[in-house]
Each structure stands twice: as structure tokens, then as C-alpha cells.
């Protein structure tokens, strides 16, 4: 998984400190506690919104993998 440098969504439930950014989806921090896939996708979205060119390129590569796995699962019933 891509590692970001201490950028966090503000949350009273969080235990990681870092530069705070407002999430694109207001409930992202709370929803992420309950759904790992949502967390990954929301984090990647934030990487595109707020990341450096290097981070954006890594995010695009990761999203490409996610979409290909999803399509394989939907079209062929399995993840290749």
C-alpha cells in the first residue's frame, strides 16, 4: 500500500497526528474505521487531490490495479 507522510483527516477518535486536511467526504474518518476498502479508496482519492506528482502517479498505478481486479471479479467471477 502507498504510504503518505503524516497527513490525516481530523478526528477525535484518531490516534495518529499529522498535517490535517478536510476530507472530500465529510464522514471519511469515521466511515474508515468500519470499512477498510472505503478507507483505501478515500485515501487514494485524497492522494490525487492533495499529493505531490510522485504520490499522484503512485495513486494512479494503485487505482489501475484495483479497477482491473474489480473488472476481473465482475466479468470472470474471480480475481486474477
N, CA, C and O atoms as CSV, one atom per row, in Angstrom:
chain,resi,resn,atom,element,x,y,z
A,1,UNK,N,N,0.832,-1.168,0.000
A,1,UNK,CA,C,0.000,0.000,0.000
A,1,UNK,C,C,0.887,1.246,0.000
A,1,UNK,O,O,2.010,1.217,0.503
A,2,UNK,N,N,0.383,2.318,-0.557
A,2,UNK,CA,C,1.116,3.569,-0.633
A,2,UNK,C,C,1.165,4.219,0.745
A,2,UNK,O,O,0.158,4.247,1.454
A,3,UNK,N,N,2.306,4.730,1.122
A,3,UNK,CA,C,2.441,5.391,2.421
A,3,UNK,C,C,2.517,6.895,2.224
A,3,UNK,O,O,3.331,7.394,1.447
A,4,UNK,N,N,1.665,7.604,2.934
A,4,UNK,CA,C,1.665,9.053,2.899
A,4,UNK,C,C,2.358,9.567,4.148
A,4,UNK,O,O,2.375,8.885,5.173
A,5,UNK,N,N,2.925,10.752,4.075
A,5,UNK,CA,C,3.673,11.326,5.185
A,5,UNK,C,C,2.751,12.102,6.117
A,5,UNK,O,O,2.479,13.275,5.862
A,6,UNK,N,N,2.271,11.495,7.172
A,6,UNK,CA,C,1.543,12.157,8.250
A,6,UNK,C,C,0.508,13.172,7.798
A,6,UNK,O,O,0.493,14.300,8.290
A,7,UNK,N,N,-0.346,12.793,6.879
A,7,UNK,CA,C,-1.483,13.614,6.502
A,7,UNK,C,C,-2.707,12.878,7.015
A,7,UNK,O,O,-2.896,11.696,6.728
A,8,UNK,N,N,-3.545,13.586,7.782
A,8,UNK,CA,C,-4.664,12.932,8.451
A,8,UNK,C,C,-5.957,13.707,8.253
A,8,UNK,O,O,-5.953,14.911,7.998
A,9,UNK,N,N,-7.062,12.985,8.378
A,9,UNK,CA,C,-8.364,13.635,8.458
A,9,UNK,C,C,-8.600,13.957,9.927
A,9,UNK,O,O,-8.298,13.130,10.787
A,10,UNK,N,N,-9.131,15.131,10.238
A,10,UNK,CA,C,-9.376,15.446,11.640
A,10,UNK,C,C,-10.403,14.488,12.242
A,10,UNK,O,O,-11.457,14.247,11.654
A,11,UNK,N,N,-10.088,13.951,13.406
A,11,UNK,CA,C,-10.995,13.027,14.076
A,11,UNK,C,C,-10.640,12.944,15.552
A,11,UNK,O,O,-9.471,12.799,15.909
A,12,UNK,N,N,-11.650,13.035,16.404
A,12,UNK,CA,C,-11.387,12.887,17.839
A,12,UNK,C,C,-11.067,11.436,18.180
A,12,UNK,O,O,-10.502,11.154,19.236
A,13,UNK,N,N,-11.428,10.516,17.288
A,13,UNK,CA,C,-11.164,9.095,17.511
A,13,UNK,C,C,-9.787,8.665,17.020
A,13,UNK,O,O,-9.360,7.541,17.283
A,14,UNK,N,N,-9.090,9.547,16.309
A,14,UNK,CA,C,-7.810,9.174,15.718
A,14,UNK,C,C,-6.672,9.157,16.718
A,14,UNK,O,O,-6.684,9.894,17.704
A,15,UNK,N,N,-5.690,8.310,16.456
A,15,UNK,CA,C,-4.524,8.252,17.332
A,15,UNK,C,C,-3.231,8.586,16.585
A,15,UNK,O,O,-2.137,8.453,17.134
A,16,UNK,N,N,-3.364,9.018,15.338
A,16,UNK,CA,C,-2.206,9.417,14.546
A,16,UNK,C,C,-2.260,10.935,14.376
A,16,UNK,O,O,-3.302,11.498,14.039
A,17,UNK,N,N,-1.141,11.575,14.609
A,17,UNK,CA,C,-1.069,13.028,14.470
A,17,UNK,C,C,-0.314,13.374,13.193
A,17,UNK,O,O,0.609,12.665,12.789
A,18,UNK,N,N,-0.720,14.475,12.567
A,18,UNK,CA,C,-0.047,14.916,11.366
A,18,UNK,C,C,-0.729,16.132,10.798
A,18,UNK,O,O,-1.606,16.719,11.431
A,19,UNK,N,N,-0.325,16.510,9.602
A,19,UNK,CA,C,-0.959,17.629,8.921
A,19,UNK,C,C,-2.407,17.258,8.636
A,19,UNK,O,O,-2.684,16.204,8.064
A,20,UNK,N,N,-3.319,18.120,9.033
A,20,UNK,CA,C,-4.737,17.843,8.893
A,20,UNK,C,C,-5.276,18.418,7.589
A,20,UNK,O,O,-4.995,19.565,7.243
A,21,UNK,N,N,-6.054,17.611,6.868
A,21,UNK,CA,C,-6.755,18.087,5.671
A,21,UNK,C,C,-8.227,17.727,5.814
A,21,UNK,O,O,-8.570,16.695,6.391
A,22,UNK,N,N,-9.076,18.571,5.294
A,22,UNK,CA,C,-10.502,18.272,5.309
A,22,UNK,C,C,-10.783,17.217,4.253
A,22,UNK,O,O,-10.355,17.365,3.108
A,23,UNK,N,N,-11.492,16.155,4.613
A,23,UNK,CA,C,-11.766,15.092,3.640
A,23,UNK,C,C,-12.776,15.532,2.586
A,23,UNK,O,O,-13.655,16.354,2.847
A,24,UNK,N,N,-12.632,14.971,1.405
A,24,UNK,CA,C,-13.588,15.214,0.337
A,24,UNK,C,C,-14.978,14.765,0.780
A,24,UNK,O,O,-15.977,15.429,0.505
A,25,UNK,N,N,-15.024,13.641,1.460
A,25,UNK,CA,C,-16.267,13.096,2.008
A,25,UNK,C,C,-16.225,13.371,3.505
A,25,UNK,O,O,-15.352,12.857,4.205
A,26,UNK,N,N,-17.147,14.167,3.996
A,26,UNK,CA,C,-17.114,14.635,5.365
A,26,UNK,C,C,-17.021,13.559,6.432
A,26,UNK,O,O,-16.428,13.784,7.487
A,27,UNK,N,N,-17.596,12.400,6.174
A,27,UNK,CA,C,-17.602,11.317,7.161
A,27,UNK,C,C,-16.500,10.290,6.918
A,27,UNK,O,O,-16.548,9.188,7.466
A,28,UNK,N,N,-15.526,10.636,6.116
A,28,UNK,CA,C,-14.479,9.676,5.730
A,28,UNK,C,C,-13.739,9.098,6.925
A,28,UNK,O,O,-13.500,7.892,6.982
A,29,UNK,N,N,-13.376,9.937,7.874
A,29,UNK,CA,C,-12.593,9.444,9.019
A,29,UNK,C,C,-13.385,8.403,9.802
A,29,UNK,O,O,-12.852,7.346,10.139
A,30,UNK,N,N,-14.637,8.686,10.091
A,30,UNK,CA,C,-15.456,7.751,10.863
A,30,UNK,C,C,-15.779,6.493,10.047
A,30,UNK,O,O,-15.671,5.379,10.561
A,31,UNK,N,N,-16.169,6.664,8.793
A,31,UNK,CA,C,-16.510,5.519,7.945
A,31,UNK,C,C,-15.310,4.590,7.760
A,31,UNK,O,O,-15.468,3.375,7.650
A,32,UNK,N,N,-14.115,5.170,7.726
A,32,UNK,CA,C,-12.900,4.378,7.522
A,32,UNK,C,C,-12.619,3.425,8.670
A,32,UNK,O,O,-11.937,2.416,8.492
A,33,UNK,N,N,-13.142,3.742,9.844
A,33,UNK,CA,C,-12.949,2.852,10.991
A,33,UNK,C,C,-13.699,1.533,10.815
A,33,UNK,O,O,-13.354,0.531,11.440
A,34,UNK,N,N,-14.722,1.537,9.966
A,34,UNK,CA,C,-15.586,0.369,9.803
A,34,UNK,C,C,-15.409,-0.370,8.485
A,34,UNK,O,O,-15.893,-1.492,8.333
A,35,UNK,N,N,-14.720,0.250,7.532
A,35,UNK,CA,C,-14.633,-0.352,6.203
A,35,UNK,C,C,-13.250,-0.095,5.599
A,35,UNK,O,O,-12.953,1.018,5.166
A,36,UNK,N,N,-12.424,-1.115,5.576
A,36,UNK,CA,C,-11.045,-0.986,5.096
A,36,UNK,C,C,-10.976,-0.614,3.618
A,36,UNK,O,O,-10.105,0.154,3.209
A,37,UNK,N,N,-11.892,-1.155,2.818
A,37,UNK,CA,C,-11.876,-0.850,1.385
A,37,UNK,C,C,-12.247,0.613,1.155
A,37,UNK,O,O,-11.638,1.291,0.327
A,38,UNK,N,N,-13.246,1.095,1.891
A,38,UNK,CA,C,-13.603,2.512,1.794
A,38,UNK,C,C,-12.401,3.371,2.169
A,38,UNK,O,O,-12.096,4.353,1.491
A,39,UNK,N,N,-11.725,3.001,3.246
A,39,UNK,CA,C,-10.544,3.754,3.682
A,39,UNK,C,C,-9.501,3.828,2.569
A,39,UNK,O,O,-8.957,4.893,2.279
A,40,UNK,N,N,-9.236,2.684,1.957
A,40,UNK,CA,C,-8.234,2.670,0.891
A,40,UNK,C,C,-8.634,3.593,-0.252
A,40,UNK,O,O,-7.822,4.390,-0.723
A,41,UNK,N,N,-9.892,3.488,-0.702
A,41,UNK,CA,C,-10.335,4.302,-1.834
A,41,UNK,C,C,-10.396,5.785,-1.480
A,41,UNK,O,O,-10.007,6.626,-2.290
A,42,UNK,N,N,-10.876,6.114,-0.288
A,42,UNK,CA,C,-10.929,7.518,0.131
A,42,UNK,C,C,-9.521,8.088,0.287
A,42,UNK,O,O,-9.274,9.238,-0.077
A,43,UNK,N,N,-8.606,7.297,0.821
A,43,UNK,CA,C,-7.217,7.748,0.972
A,43,UNK,C,C,-6.566,7.984,-0.389
A,43,UNK,O,O,-5.845,8.963,-0.581
A,44,UNK,N,N,-6.824,7.095,-1.311
A,44,UNK,CA,C,-6.278,7.266,-2.654
A,44,UNK,C,C,-6.841,8.522,-3.309
A,44,UNK,O,O,-6.119,9.252,-3.988
A,45,UNK,N,N,-8.121,8.769,-3.106
A,45,UNK,CA,C,-8.739,9.986,-3.636
A,45,UNK,C,C,-8.053,11.224,-3.068
A,45,UNK,O,O,-7.787,12.183,-3.793
A,46,UNK,N,N,-7.773,11.198,-1.787
A,46,UNK,CA,C,-7.069,12.326,-1.160
A,46,UNK,C,C,-5.653,12.463,-1.722
A,46,UNK,O,O,-5.139,13.576,-1.843
A,47,UNK,N,N,-5.026,11.346,-2.061
A,47,UNK,CA,C,-3.700,11.402,-2.665
A,47,UNK,C,C,-3.711,12.116,-4.001
A,47,UNK,O,O,-2.777,12.845,-4.335
A,48,UNK,N,N,-4.772,11.904,-4.763
A,48,UNK,CA,C,-4.906,12.605,-6.047
A,48,UNK,C,C,-5.173,14.087,-5.796
A,48,UNK,O,O,-4.607,14.947,-6.472
A,49,UNK,N,N,-6.026,14.382,-4.833
A,49,UNK,CA,C,-6.390,15.779,-4.532
A,49,UNK,C,C,-5.230,16.579,-3.952
A,49,UNK,O,O,-5.029,17.734,-4.325
A,50,UNK,N,N,-4.473,15.986,-3.054
A,50,UNK,CA,C,-3.524,16.747,-2.255
A,50,UNK,C,C,-2.070,16.314,-2.379
A,50,UNK,O,O,-1.189,16.942,-1.792
A,51,UNK,N,N,-1.808,15.269,-3.121
A,51,UNK,CA,C,-0.450,14.727,-3.161
A,51,UNK,C,C,0.452,15.387,-4.185
A,51,UNK,O,O,0.006,16.104,-5.082
A,52,UNK,N,N,1.718,15.122,-4.020
A,52,UNK,CA,C,2.719,15.581,-4.991
A,52,UNK,C,C,2.545,14.792,-6.289
A,52,UNK,O,O,1.757,13.849,-6.351
A,53,UNK,N,N,3.268,15.178,-7.292
A,53,UNK,CA,C,3.215,14.465,-8.569
A,53,UNK,C,C,3.603,13.001,-8.368
A,53,UNK,O,O,2.979,12.109,-8.944
A,54,UNK,N,N,4.615,12.752,-7.565
A,54,UNK,CA,C,5.057,11.377,-7.296
A,54,UNK,C,C,3.932,10.574,-6.649
A,54,UNK,O,O,3.653,9.448,-7.062
A,55,UNK,N,N,3.285,11.151,-5.632
A,55,UNK,CA,C,2.181,10.463,-4.957
A,55,UNK,C,C,1.027,10.235,-5.924
A,55,UNK,O,O,0.447,9.150,-5.955
A,56,UNK,N,N,0.694,11.241,-6.706
A,56,UNK,CA,C,-0.407,11.088,-7.680
A,56,UNK,C,C,-0.133,9.946,-8.646
A,56,UNK,O,O,-1.033,9.164,-8.952
A,57,UNK,N,N,1.090,9.842,-9.124
A,57,UNK,CA,C,1.428,8.755,-10.045
A,57,UNK,C,C,1.310,7.392,-9.368
A,57,UNK,O,O,0.833,6.437,-9.980
A,58,UNK,N,N,1.741,7.295,-8.105
A,58,UNK,CA,C,1.604,6.039,-7.366
A,58,UNK,C,C,0.130,5.699,-7.157
A,58,UNK,O,O,-0.268,4.539,-7.265
A,59,UNK,N,N,-0.674,6.716,-6.859
A,59,UNK,CA,C,-2.108,6.507,-6.665
A,59,UNK,C,C,-2.754,6.008,-7.955
A,59,UNK,O,O,-3.552,5.072,-7.931
A,60,UNK,N,N,-2.416,6.620,-9.059
A,60,UNK,CA,C,-2.979,6.202,-10.346
A,60,UNK,C,C,-2.617,4.754,-10.635
A,60,UNK,O,O,-3.461,3.996,-11.112
A,61,UNK,N,N,-1.384,4.355,-10.356
A,61,UNK,CA,C,-0.980,2.961,-10.559
A,61,UNK,C,C,-1.776,2.020,-9.664
A,61,UNK,O,O,-2.205,0.955,-10.111
A,62,UNK,N,N,-1.977,2.401,-8.411
A,62,UNK,CA,C,-2.753,1.560,-7.483
A,62,UNK,C,C,-4.209,1.467,-7.925
A,62,UNK,O,O,-4.798,0.386,-7.886
A,63,UNK,N,N,-4.800,2.591,-8.347
A,63,UNK,CA,C,-6.190,2.566,-8.816
A,63,UNK,C,C,-6.338,1.690,-10.058
A,63,UNK,O,O,-7.353,1.014,-10.230
A,64,UNK,N,N,-5.335,1.705,-10.912
A,64,UNK,CA,C,-5.357,0.847,-12.097
A,64,UNK,C,C,-5.448,-0.621,-11.696
A,64,UNK,O,O,-6.213,-1.381,-12.289
A,65,UNK,N,N,-4.676,-1.018,-10.701
A,65,UNK,CA,C,-4.717,-2.392,-10.193
A,65,UNK,C,C,-6.091,-2.703,-9.591
A,65,UNK,O,O,-6.662,-3.761,-9.857
A,66,UNK,N,N,-6.611,-1.794,-8.790
A,66,UNK,CA,C,-7.913,-2.006,-8.149
A,66,UNK,C,C,-9.000,-2.183,-9.197
A,66,UNK,O,O,-9.809,-3.106,-9.098
A,67,UNK,N,N,-9.031,-1.312,-10.199
A,67,UNK,CA,C,-10.060,-1.416,-11.235
A,67,UNK,C,C,-9.919,-2.706,-12.043
A,67,UNK,O,O,-10.922,-3.340,-12.373
A,68,UNK,N,N,-8.702,-3.094,-12.358
A,68,UNK,CA,C,-8.504,-4.346,-13.106
A,68,UNK,C,C,-8.965,-5.547,-12.279
A,68,UNK,O,O,-9.608,-6.451,-12.813
A,69,UNK,N,N,-8.644,-5.566,-10.985
A,69,UNK,CA,C,-9.097,-6.662,-10.124
A,69,UNK,C,C,-10.621,-6.688,-10.034
A,69,UNK,O,O,-11.232,-7.756,-10.078
A,70,UNK,N,N,-11.226,-5.518,-9.910
A,70,UNK,CA,C,-12.681,-5.430,-9.836
A,70,UNK,C,C,-13.324,-5.950,-11.123
A,70,UNK,O,O,-14.267,-6.739,-11.078
A,71,UNK,N,N,-12.815,-5.509,-12.247
A,71,UNK,CA,C,-13.382,-5.960,-13.522
A,71,UNK,C,C,-13.196,-7.458,-13.721
A,71,UNK,O,O,-14.098,-8.134,-14.215
A,72,UNK,N,N,-12.041,-7.981,-13.343
A,72,UNK,CA,C,-11.831,-9.426,-13.437
A,72,UNK,C,C,-12.856,-10.175,-12.593
A,72,UNK,O,O,-13.414,-11.186,-13.019
A,73,UNK,N,N,-13.091,-9.660,-11.389
A,73,UNK,CA,C,-14.053,-10.306,-10.489
A,73,UNK,C,C,-15.470,-10.245,-11.051
A,73,UNK,O,O,-16.197,-11.238,-11.022
A,74,UNK,N,N,-15.854,-9.091,-11.555
A,74,UNK,CA,C,-17.212,-8.912,-12.097
A,74,UNK,C,C,-17.407,-9.703,-13.383
A,74,UNK,O,O,-18.426,-10.370,-13.561
A,75,UNK,N,N,-16.439,-9.626,-14.268
A,75,UNK,CA,C,-16.596,-10.266,-15.577
A,75,UNK,C,C,-16.334,-11.772,-15.542
A,75,UNK,O,O,-16.987,-12.528,-16.262
A,76,UNK,N,N,-15.397,-12.209,-14.725
A,76,UNK,CA,C,-14.977,-13.606,-14.750
A,76,UNK,C,C,-15.248,-14.346,-13.451
A,76,UNK,O,O,-15.017,-15.552,-13.362
A,77,UNK,N,N,-15.735,-13.636,-12.447
A,77,UNK,CA,C,-16.065,-14.285,-11.188
A,77,UNK,C,C,-14.872,-14.640,-10.318
A,77,UNK,O,O,-14.980,-15.442,-9.390
A,78,UNK,N,N,-13.737,-14.036,-10.628
A,78,UNK,CA,C,-12.551,-14.309,-9.816
A,78,UNK,C,C,-11.605,-13.135,-9.908
A,78,UNK,O,O,-11.730,-12.298,-10.802
A,79,UNK,N,N,-10.672,-13.070,-9.004
A,79,UNK,CA,C,-9.630,-12.071,-9.046
A,79,UNK,C,C,-8.374,-12.732,-9.567
A,79,UNK,O,O,-7.898,-13.705,-8.983
A,80,UNK,N,N,-7.826,-12.215,-10.664
A,80,UNK,CA,C,-6.636,-12.812,-11.271
A,80,UNK,C,C,-5.377,-12.288,-10.645
A,80,UNK,O,O,-4.280,-12.686,-11.038
